[in-house]
Amino acid sequence: MRENKNFMKGFLIGLIGALLLVTVIASGVTYYIVNNSNSEEKIGTEDVAAAETEDEDSYEKIINKLSIMKMFIDNFYLDEVNSEDFATGIYKGFVASLEDPYSTYYTKEEYRSLLEMSSGVYHGIGAVVTQDVKTGIVSIVKPYKGGPAYEVGLLPDDIIYKVEGEEIDGMDLSEVVGKMKGKPGTKVNVTIIREGKTDPLDFTIERKEINIPTIEHEMLEDNIGYIQILEFDEITVSQFILAIDDLERKGMEGLVIDVRDNPGGLLEAVVSMLDRLLPKGSNIVYTEDKNNKREYKDAKKSDKFDKPLVVLINGNSASASEIFAGAIQDYEIGTIVGTTSFGKGIVQQVIPLVDASGKPDGTAIKLTISKYFTPKGRNIHGTGIEPDVEIELSEELKQLVTIPHDKDNQLQKAIEILRKNIE
């Protein structure tokens, strides 16, 4: 019994005292490493009689109750129990008790997938997905053009109902994504609910290596540049800078930056990209933790964008996308066009966990640790960024994977604004 107690106590201390912190923002992921140390606190009491007066939720009582429950399961539960699944259920439940949709426990496989996605390359079905934090519904934001999900016919706003025949109700987004990912050449069965269809639709999708196309750019008429940012990943920064440089060489006179349906990504990525646009010394974003400690991210480069600028946003523009649009709006160096953004103004950290010997065990937890604020001190969590010019996308365009520029009424409004500013 004492060995079990020590093991569980070691786990809890390891969870609290993990040494590596990885900063992640929204659906997104990566990371700077910082030091973190916490002193061990004594849990519970040696005196059994005194234990009756302890807090009902003390760790000592939790450990004791888990030991008793495990004894009953070992002796009476009808079926076999996989010890790894048993432990994973405890860890996931431990974090789920926070009732924070953005905090979660990652198994080894899930953590590997998280790190993999931040690099811009992963193995799966090739689609951006999102989860409604209130209902838990997971839906397709956009299939990547040419990817497996696109090829079988998945569409924006399709609701994921089952993966491999298992209903995903109650699952965390990372768990759902983990079930759809896998080795290239293997297949996964996905059942979706689509508006206008009476019955669920089944799709068998062959997984492939997906190189996430994070940046697309082109020159439109009247020397108006267009850059679409699909996610904020490691590779996005260099692609973004190259895109601006290329458009400037071609004589760009105004620029549209499109972050519609962009779920976010890496804090460091969006900071580096805004560094290319804002004056040196400008505050890009700052965070504030539970102790009211602030950390500021400022522009360091001498680059500054001085041409007319419009940023397109919508209800699926989240976290890093909102940092991007919020900074442009606060400094009044561009016009925000579209509809109110998602409204995720909090920051998560991914904490790699260690075993009893202090070595990383390949698992991790993600915890909400701070709020972020735009340069003017706005925290937009739950409210989003309101556009300077509000315009809804035409209804008939909302389920199109690719919208022709000449039909895209939001883009055309952005172009109209730029033309006036250029003149």
C-alpha positions as CSV (number, residue, x, y, z in Angstrom):
1,M,0.0,0.0,0.0
2,R,2.8,2.4,0.9
3,E,4.6,1.7,-2.4
4,N,1.4,2.6,-4.2
5,K,1.1,5.8,-2.2
6,N,4.7,6.8,-3.0
7,F,4.2,6.0,-6.7
8,M,1.1,8.2,-6.9
9,K,2.7,10.9,-4.8
10,G,5.7,10.9,-7.1
11,F,3.5,11.2,-10.1
12,L,1.6,14.2,-8.7
13,I,4.8,15.9,-7.7
14,G,6.2,15.2,-11.1
15,L,3.1,16.7,-12.7
16,I,3.4,19.8,-10.6
17,G,7.2,20.2,-10.8
18,A,7.8,19.5,-14.5
19,L,10.9,21.4,-15.6
20,L,10.2,22.2,-19.2
21,L,7.4,24.6,-20.1
22,V,6.3,24.9,-23.8
23,T,4.2,27.9,-24.7
24,V,1.3,27.2,-27.0
25,I,-1.5,29.4,-28.2
26,A,-5.0,28.0,-29.2
27,S,-5.3,25.2,-31.3
28,G,-1.9,25.8,-31.9
29,V,1.5,24.8,-30.7
30,T,5.2,25.8,-30.0
31,Y,7.3,26.9,-27.9
32,Y,10.0,28.5,-25.9
33,I,11.6,26.7,-23.0
34,V,11.7,28.3,-19.6
35,N,12.7,27.1,-16.2
36,N,10.1,26.3,-13.6
37,S,10.6,25.0,-10.1
38,N,8.2,24.2,-7.3
39,S,9.2,23.0,-3.9
40,E,7.6,19.7,-2.7
41,E,4.9,20.2,-0.1
42,K,4.0,17.5,2.5
43,I,0.7,15.9,1.6
44,G,-1.6,14.5,4.3
45,T,-0.5,13.2,7.7
46,E,1.0,10.2,9.3
47,D,-1.6,10.2,12.0
48,V,-4.6,8.1,10.9
49,A,-6.9,9.6,13.6
50,A,-6.0,13.2,12.6
51,A,-6.7,12.3,9.0
52,E,-10.4,12.5,9.8
53,T,-10.1,16.3,10.3
54,E,-8.3,16.8,6.9
55,D,-9.7,18.4,3.9
56,E,-12.0,15.9,2.2
57,D,-10.1,16.5,-1.1
58,S,-6.5,16.1,0.2
59,Y,-4.1,14.2,-2.0
60,E,-3.6,11.6,0.7
61,K,-7.3,10.8,0.7
62,I,-7.4,10.8,-3.1
63,I,-4.5,8.3,-3.2
64,N,-6.1,6.1,-0.6
65,K,-9.4,6.0,-2.4
66,L,-7.8,5.2,-5.7
67,S,-6.0,2.3,-4.1
68,I,-9.2,1.0,-2.6
69,M,-11.0,1.4,-6.0
70,K,-8.2,-0.4,-7.8
71,M,-8.4,-3.3,-5.3
72,F,-12.2,-3.7,-6.0
73,I,-11.6,-3.6,-9.7
74,D,-8.8,-6.1,-9.6
75,N,-10.9,-8.5,-7.5
76,F,-14.4,-8.1,-8.8
77,Y,-14.6,-6.4,-12.3
78,L,-15.7,-8.9,-14.8
79,D,-13.4,-8.0,-17.8
80,E,-9.7,-7.5,-18.1
81,V,-8.3,-4.0,-17.5
82,N,-5.5,-2.6,-19.6
83,S,-3.2,-1.0,-17.0
84,E,-2.1,1.7,-19.4
85,D,-5.7,2.6,-20.3
86,F,-6.6,2.5,-16.6
87,A,-3.8,5.0,-15.8
88,T,-4.6,7.2,-18.8
89,G,-8.2,7.5,-17.7
90,I,-7.1,8.7,-14.2
91,Y,-4.8,11.3,-15.7
92,K,-7.3,12.6,-18.2
93,G,-10.0,12.8,-15.5
94,F,-7.6,14.6,-13.2
95,V,-7.1,17.4,-15.7
96,A,-10.7,17.3,-17.0
97,S,-11.9,18.1,-13.4
98,L,-10.7,21.7,-14.1
99,E,-13.6,22.0,-16.5
100,D,-11.4,24.0,-18.8
101,P,-12.0,23.0,-22.5
102,Y,-8.4,24.1,-23.3
103,S,-6.6,22.1,-20.6
104,T,-6.0,18.4,-21.3
105,Y,-3.7,15.4,-20.7
106,Y,-1.7,14.1,-23.7
107,T,-0.7,10.4,-24.0
108,K,2.6,9.7,-25.7
109,E,1.0,9.4,-29.1
110,E,-1.1,12.5,-28.7
111,Y,2.0,14.5,-27.5
112,R,4.0,13.3,-30.5
113,S,1.2,14.4,-32.8
114,L,1.1,17.8,-31.2
115,L,4.8,18.4,-31.8
116,E,4.5,17.0,-35.3
117,M,1.7,19.4,-36.3
118,S,3.7,22.4,-35.2
119,S,6.4,21.7,-37.8
120,G,3.8,22.0,-40.6
121,V,4.0,18.3,-41.6
122,Y,1.9,15.5,-40.2
123,H,0.1,12.3,-41.3
124,G,-3.6,12.3,-41.5
125,I,-6.7,13.3,-43.5
126,G,-5.7,16.9,-44.3
127,A,-8.3,19.2,-42.7
128,V,-8.6,22.0,-40.2
129,V,-11.0,21.1,-37.5
130,T,-12.4,23.0,-34.5
131,Q,-14.4,22.3,-31.4
132,D,-17.2,24.4,-30.0
133,V,-16.2,25.0,-26.3
134,K,-19.8,25.1,-25.2
135,T,-21.3,22.1,-27.0
136,G,-18.2,20.0,-27.6
137,I,-19.2,19.6,-31.3
138,V,-16.2,19.0,-33.6
139,S,-16.5,20.3,-37.1
140,I,-14.5,20.7,-40.3
141,V,-13.3,24.3,-40.8
142,K,-11.6,23.6,-44.1
143,P,-10.2,20.6,-46.0
144,Y,-6.8,21.3,-47.5
145,K,-7.1,21.5,-51.2
146,G,-5.7,18.3,-52.8
147,G,-5.6,16.5,-49.4
148,P,-7.4,13.2,-48.6
149,A,-10.4,14.9,-46.9
150,Y,-10.8,17.2,-49.9
151,E,-10.6,14.3,-52.3
152,V,-13.4,12.3,-50.7
153,G,-15.7,15.3,-50.5
154,L,-15.7,16.6,-46.9
155,L,-16.9,20.2,-46.7
156,P,-16.6,23.2,-44.3
157,D,-19.1,23.0,-41.4
158,D,-19.4,19.2,-41.7
159,I,-19.9,17.9,-38.1
160,I,-17.8,14.9,-37.1
161,Y,-20.1,12.3,-35.6
162,K,-18.0,9.1,-35.4
163,V,-14.5,8.0,-36.0
164,E,-14.0,4.3,-36.7
165,G,-17.6,3.7,-35.7
166,E,-17.2,5.3,-32.2
167,E,-19.2,8.4,-31.3
168,I,-16.8,11.3,-30.4
169,D,-19.3,13.0,-28.0
170,G,-17.3,14.0,-24.9
171,M,-13.9,13.7,-26.5
172,D,-11.3,16.4,-26.4
173,L,-10.4,17.9,-29.8
174,S,-6.8,16.5,-29.6
175,E,-8.3,13.0,-28.9
176,V,-10.5,13.2,-32.0
177,V,-7.6,14.5,-34.2
178,G,-5.4,11.6,-32.8
179,K,-7.9,9.1,-33.9
180,M,-8.0,10.5,-37.5
181,K,-4.2,10.6,-37.8
182,G,-2.1,7.6,-38.6
183,K,0.5,6.1,-40.9
184,P,0.3,7.1,-44.6
185,G,-1.5,4.4,-46.6
186,T,-3.8,3.4,-43.7
187,K,-7.5,4.2,-43.8
188,V,-9.8,5.7,-41.3
189,N,-13.7,5.7,-41.3
190,V,-15.3,9.0,-40.5
191,T,-19.0,9.6,-40.1
192,I,-20.2,13.2,-40.5
193,I,-23.5,15.1,-40.2
194,R,-24.1,17.6,-42.9
195,E,-26.7,20.3,-43.0
196,G,-29.5,19.5,-45.5
197,K,-28.8,15.7,-45.3
198,T,-31.3,13.6,-43.3
199,D,-28.8,10.7,-42.5
200,P,-25.2,10.8,-41.4
201,L,-22.6,10.3,-44.2
202,D,-19.8,7.7,-44.0
203,F,-16.4,8.3,-45.6
204,T,-13.4,6.1,-45.8
205,I,-10.3,8.2,-46.0
206,E,-6.8,7.1,-46.8
207,R,-4.2,8.9,-44.7
208,K,-1.3,10.7,-46.3
209,E,1.7,12.8,-45.3
210,I,0.3,16.3,-45.2
211,N,2.5,19.3,-45.8
212,I,0.3,22.1,-44.4
213,P,0.1,24.9,-46.9
214,T,0.4,27.7,-44.4
215,I,0.8,30.6,-46.8
216,E,-0.6,31.4,-50.3
217,H,0.0,34.7,-52.1
218,E,-0.6,36.3,-55.4
219,M,-0.8,39.8,-57.0
220,L,-4.4,40.8,-57.8
221,E,-5.5,43.6,-60.2
222,D,-4.3,47.2,-59.6
223,N,-1.1,46.0,-57.9
224,I,-3.0,44.8,-54.8
225,G,-1.2,41.9,-53.1
226,Y,-3.1,39.1,-51.4
227,I,-1.7,36.8,-48.7
228,Q,-3.7,34.0,-47.1
229,I,-2.4,32.7,-43.8
230,L,-3.9,29.3,-43.0
231,E,-2.1,28.6,-39.8
232,F,0.7,30.1,-37.7
233,D,3.4,27.3,-37.7
234,E,7.2,27.3,-37.6
235,I,7.4,27.4,-41.4
236,T,4.9,30.2,-41.7
237,V,7.2,33.0,-40.6
238,S,9.7,32.6,-43.4
239,Q,7.0,32.0,-46.0
240,F,5.2,35.2,-44.9
241,I,8.3,37.3,-45.2
242,L,9.2,35.9,-48.6
243,A,5.6,36.5,-49.8
244,I,5.7,40.2,-48.7
245,D,9.2,40.6,-50.3
246,D,8.0,39.0,-53.5
247,L,4.9,41.2,-53.8
248,E,6.9,44.4,-53.1
249,R,9.4,43.4,-55.9
250,K,6.4,43.2,-58.2
251,G,5.2,46.7,-57.4
252,M,2.6,46.1,-54.7
253,E,0.7,49.2,-53.8
254,G,-1.7,47.7,-51.2
255,L,-2.1,44.4,-49.4
256,V,-4.9,42.1,-48.2
257,I,-4.0,39.6,-45.5
258,D,-6.6,36.9,-45.1
259,V,-6.8,35.1,-41.7
260,R,-10.4,33.9,-42.1
261,D,-10.8,30.3,-40.9
262,N,-7.3,30.4,-39.3
263,P,-7.6,28.6,-36.0
264,G,-4.3,30.1,-34.7
265,G,-1.0,28.4,-33.9
266,L,2.3,29.5,-32.4
267,L,2.7,32.6,-30.3
268,E,6.3,33.1,-31.5
269,A,5.2,32.8,-35.1
270,V,2.6,35.5,-35.0
271,V,5.0,37.8,-33.0
272,S,7.7,37.3,-35.7
273,M,5.3,38.1,-38.5
274,L,3.9,41.2,-36.9
275,D,7.6,42.3,-36.3
276,R,7.8,42.6,-40.1
277,L,4.9,45.0,-40.2
278,L,5.1,47.1,-37.0
279,P,7.6,49.9,-36.1
280,K,10.6,48.8,-34.0
281,G,9.8,49.0,-30.3
282,S,6.0,48.6,-30.7
283,N,4.4,46.2,-28.2
284,I,2.8,43.4,-30.2
285,V,1.0,41.5,-27.4
286,Y,1.4,41.0,-23.7
287,T,0.3,38.2,-21.3
288,E,-0.8,38.3,-17.7
289,D,-0.8,35.3,-15.4
290,K,-2.7,34.5,-12.1
291,N,-0.2,36.5,-10.1
292,N,-0.7,39.6,-12.4
293,K,2.8,39.1,-13.8
294,R,3.1,40.5,-17.3
295,E,5.3,39.5,-20.2
296,Y,5.6,41.8,-23.2
297,K,6.4,40.8,-26.8
298,D,7.8,43.8,-28.7
299,A,8.8,44.4,-32.3
300,K,12.6,44.3,-32.6
301,K,13.3,44.7,-36.4
302,S,13.5,48.0,-38.2
303,D,11.1,46.8,-40.9
304,K,7.8,48.6,-41.1
305,F,4.9,48.2,-43.6
306,D,3.8,51.6,-44.9
307,K,1.3,50.7,-47.6
308,P,-2.5,50.5,-47.4
309,L,-3.5,47.3,-45.6
310,V,-6.7,45.3,-45.0
311,V,-7.0,42.2,-42.7
312,L,-9.9,39.8,-43.3
313,I,-11.3,37.9,-40.3
314,N,-14.4,35.8,-39.5
315,G,-15.8,33.7,-36.7
316,N,-13.2,31.0,-37.2
317,S,-10.3,33.4,-36.8
318,A,-8.9,32.4,-33.4
319,S,-6.1,33.1,-30.9
320,A,-3.0,33.9,-33.0
321,S,-5.2,35.3,-35.8
322,E,-6.8,37.6,-33.2
323,I,-3.4,38.7,-31.9
324,F,-2.5,39.5,-35.5
325,A,-5.7,41.5,-36.3
326,G,-5.8,43.1,-32.9
327,A,-2.3,44.6,-33.2
328,I,-3.1,45.9,-36.7
329,Q,-6.3,47.4,-35.4
330,D,-4.8,49.0,-32.3
331,Y,-2.0,50.7,-34.2
332,E,-4.4,51.8,-37.0
333,I,-2.1,50.7,-39.7
334,G,-4.8,48.7,-41.5
335,T,-8.6,48.1,-41.7
336,I,-10.2,45.0,-40.3
337,V,-12.9,43.6,-42.6
338,G,-15.4,40.7,-42.1
339,T,-17.2,39.4,-39.1
340,T,-16.3,39.2,-35.4
341,S,-13.6,36.7,-34.6
342,F,-13.8,33.6,-32.4
343,G,-12.8,35.2,-29.1
344,K,-10.0,33.2,-27.6
345,G,-7.9,35.5,-25.4
346,I,-6.1,33.0,-23.2
347,V,-2.8,31.2,-23.4
348,Q,-1.9,27.6,-22.7
349,Q,1.3,25.9,-21.8
350,V,2.2,22.4,-22.7
351,I,4.1,20.8,-19.8
352,P,6.1,17.6,-20.5
353,L,5.8,15.2,-17.6
354,V,8.5,13.2,-15.9
355,D,8.6,9.8,-14.2
356,A,9.6,9.0,-10.7
357,S,13.3,9.3,-11.6
358,G,12.8,12.7,-13.1
359,K,13.2,11.7,-16.7
360,P,10.6,12.8,-19.4
361,D,8.1,10.0,-19.9
362,G,6.7,11.2,-23.3
363,T,3.4,12.5,-21.9
364,A,2.3,16.0,-21.2
365,I,-0.4,18.2,-19.9
366,K,-1.7,21.5,-21.4
367,L,-2.9,24.1,-19.0
368,T,-4.4,27.6,-19.4
369,I,-1.9,29.8,-17.6
370,S,-2.5,33.4,-18.7
371,K,-4.6,35.9,-20.6
372,Y,-3.3,37.8,-23.5
373,F,-3.9,41.5,-24.3
374,T,-3.7,43.5,-27.5
375,P,-1.3,46.5,-27.4
376,K,-4.1,48.8,-26.2
377,G,-4.9,46.4,-23.3
378,R,-7.9,44.6,-24.7
379,N,-8.6,41.0,-23.6
380,I,-11.0,39.7,-26.2
381,H,-11.7,36.3,-24.6
382,G,-15.4,35.5,-25.2
383,T,-16.0,38.6,-27.3
384,G,-13.5,38.5,-30.2
385,I,-12.2,41.3,-32.5
386,E,-14.9,43.4,-34.0
387,P,-14.1,44.4,-37.6
388,D,-13.9,48.0,-38.6
389,V,-16.1,47.2,-41.6
390,E,-18.6,44.4,-41.0
391,I,-19.7,42.3,-43.9
392,E,-21.0,38.7,-43.9
393,L,-19.8,36.2,-46.5
394,S,-22.6,35.4,-49.0
395,E,-24.6,32.4,-47.8
396,E,-24.1,30.4,-51.0
397,L,-20.3,30.6,-50.5
398,K,-20.0,29.3,-46.9
399,Q,-19.6,25.6,-47.8
400,L,-17.3,26.1,-50.7
401,V,-13.7,24.8,-50.1
402,T,-12.3,27.3,-52.6
403,I,-14.1,30.6,-53.2
404,P,-13.4,32.4,-56.5
405,H,-11.9,35.9,-55.8
406,D,-14.5,37.6,-58.0
407,K,-17.4,35.9,-56.1
408,D,-15.9,36.5,-52.6
409,N,-17.8,39.6,-51.4
410,Q,-15.7,40.0,-48.3
411,L,-12.5,40.1,-50.4
412,Q,-14.1,42.4,-52.9
413,K,-14.9,44.8,-50.1
414,A,-11.3,44.7,-48.9
415,I,-10.2,45.5,-52.5
416,E,-12.6,48.4,-52.7
417,I,-11.2,49.9,-49.5
418,L,-7.6,49.5,-50.7
419,R,-8.4,51.1,-54.0
420,K,-9.7,54.2,-52.3
421,N,-6.8,54.4,-50.0
422,I,-4.3,54.0,-52.8
423,E,-6.0,56.8,-54.8
